[in-house]
Amino acid sequence: MDGYQYEHHCAKLLKQRGFRDVAVTKSSGDQGIDVIAYNENVKYGIQCKYYSYPVGNQAVQQAYAGAKFYDCNVAVVMTNSTFTQQSIEDAKRLSVKLWDRDKLNEFIRNATE
């Protein structure tokens, strides 16, 4: 799976979890947001990272800035991996949600049945 396929995979998981109006942004010039989705009238801007190593704080910064650009209520970094300690600290400071491989697996397990 490449990054583009992963973005579509994340969008599919969000739809299965009940998010609505889920849309993958254009692949270039996306301002750091790969997927926009709504849940209970809250607009989420999601940065998707398909990595074999921990995701660093640059992804957190991109999600934060991109969510502001798209006027989202919540910024998220969603990954199949884990996060560095610095990215966790920055996410707390910036109120960016971090959805790691455990959260991703929870999404898969709890997809609408």
URPEUR-V883915 format. One record per residue. N is the residue number from 1. SS is DSSP state (hx for helix, st for strand, lp for the rest). OMEGA is omega in whole degrees, 0 to 359 (none if undefined). NEAR is the number of other C-alpha atoms within 10 Angstrom. Layout:
BEGIN
N&SS&OMEGA&NEAR ; N&SS&OMEGA&NEAR
END
This chain:
BEGIN
1&lp&175&8 ; 2&lp&183&9 ; 3&hx&180&14 ; 4&hx&178&15 ; 5&hx&179&11 ; 6&hx&177&17 ; 7&hx&179&25 ; 8&hx&175&18 ; 9&hx&179&14 ; 10&hx&179&24 ; 11&hx&179&24 ; 12&hx&178&16 ; 13&hx&179&20 ; 14&hx&177&23 ; 15&hx&180&19 ; 16&hx&179&16 ; 17&lp&175&17 ; 18&lp&174&15 ; 19&lp&181&20 ; 20&st&181&17 ; 21&st&181&14 ; 22&st&181&21 ; 23&st&173&16 ; 24&st&180&19 ; 25&lp&178&18 ; 26&lp&188&12 ; 27&lp&176&13 ; 28&lp&181&8 ; 29&lp&183&9 ; 30&lp&178&15 ; 31&lp&177&19 ; 32&lp&178&26 ; 33&lp&182&29 ; 34&lp&182&29 ; 35&st&172&23 ; 36&st&182&23 ; 37&st&179&22 ; 38&st&174&20 ; 39&st&181&15 ; 40&lp&178&8 ; 41&lp&175&10 ; 42&st&182&12 ; 43&st&181&21 ; 44&st&171&23 ; 45&st&190&30 ; 46&st&173&32 ; 47&st&182&27 ; 48&st&180&26 ; 49&st&177&23 ; 50&lp&188&18 ; 51&lp&173&13 ; 52&lp&179&10 ; 53&lp&181&11 ; 54&lp&181&17 ; 55&st&182&25 ; 56&lp&186&16 ; 57&hx&178&18 ; 58&hx&178&13 ; 59&hx&178&21 ; 60&hx&179&29 ; 61&hx&179&19 ; 62&hx&180&19 ; 63&hx&180&29 ; 64&hx&182&27 ; 65&hx&181&17 ; 66&hx&179&21 ; 67&hx&176&25 ; 68&hx&181&16 ; 69&hx&182&14 ; 70&lp&179&16 ; 71&lp&179&13 ; 72&lp&177&18 ; 73&lp&184&13 ; 74&st&174&19 ; 75&st&183&29 ; 76&st&166&24 ; 77&st&183&27 ; 78&st&184&27 ; 79&st&173&25 ; 80&lp&185&22 ; 81&lp&179&17 ; 82&lp&181&21 ; 83&st&174&23 ; 84&lp&178&13 ; 85&hx&179&13 ; 86&hx&180&14 ; 87&hx&177&22 ; 88&hx&179&19 ; 89&hx&180&15 ; 90&hx&180&17 ; 91&hx&177&22 ; 92&hx&182&13 ; 93&hx&184&9 ; 94&hx&182&14 ; 95&lp&175&14 ; 96&st&178&23 ; 97&st&177&19 ; 98&st&178&22 ; 99&st&183&20 ; 100&lp&184&19 ; 101&hx&177&15 ; 102&hx&178&13 ; 103&hx&178&14 ; 104&hx&178&18 ; 105&hx&175&14 ; 106&hx&177&11 ; 107&hx&182&17 ; 108&hx&181&14 ; 109&hx&187&11 ; 110&lp&178&12 ; 111&lp&183&15 ; 112&lp&185&11 ; 113&lp&none&6
END
